[in-house]
Amino acid sequence: MIEQQQPAKAADLYDAEFFRLASECTVEAWLNFLGHRWSALILYHLSLGAKRFGELAHCLPTVTPKMMTERLLELQRRGLVDRDHASRDADYRLTPRGEQLMPILNALEIWARPEAG
């Protein structure tokens, strides 16, 4: 009697050391977060200097106050933005970690531009 082989399981087709789910990949998670509408733009404007909420809203006139608040809270939660509570105006600014990210985002922006000509 000929023994039938069972079809290979998906997990058996990949090198376990190499294969990771998207949910397990830190780069994928950060790209997903930074790709969320407004995150990178808020970081860009804060890279130019600390700003109050109203100043940021002026830079991004189509973002709603609710969305701006959500994005700023998430950027703070991830350690990229800090809010200076000691200031009367509660300025938002990049943290050192946020500042470290800016050259990466700037390089990505240059890379993403369509080639001239």
C-alpha positions, 0 to 999 in steps of 0.5 A, spaced: 500 500 500 502 506 498 502 511 503 500 518 502 503 524 504 500 529 508 500 536 505 505 541 508 503 545 513 504 553 512 509 553 518 513 548 515 515 551 509 518 557 512 525 557 516 522 559 523 528 563 525 527 568 519 519 568 518 515 572 523 508 575 522 507 582 521 504 583 528 511 580 531 515 585 526 517 591 530 519 595 523 512 593 520 509 596 527 512 602 527 511 603 519 504 602 520 504 607 526 508 612 522 503 611 516 497 613 520 495 620 517 498 626 521 503 622 525 509 624 520 506 631 519 506 632 526 513 630 527 515 634 522 512 640 524 515 639 531 522 638 528 522 645 526 521 647 534 516 647 540 509 649 538 502 650 542 496 646 540 493 652 536 500 653 532 500 645 530 493 646 528 494 652 524 500 648 520 495 642 519 488 646 518 484 640 515 486 636 522 480 636 527 482 637 534 479 630 536 484 627 531 490 632 533 489 630 540 489 623 539 495 623 535 499 627 540 497 622 545 499 616 541 506 620 540 507 622 547 505 614 549 510 612 544 516 617 547 516 621 541 513 627 543 513 631 550 508 636 553 511 641 557 506 642 563 510 647 566 509 652 560 503 656 561 502 655 553 503 647 554 508 647 548 509 640 545 516 638 543 520 632 540 523 628 545 530 625 544 527 619 541 523 623 536 529 627 534 533 621 533 527 619 528 527 625 524 533 623 520 530 617 518 523 620 516 527 625 512 531 620 508 525 616 507 521 622 504 527 624 500 527 616 497 520 617 496 520 623 491 519 621 484 525 621 480 526 628 477 526 628 469 
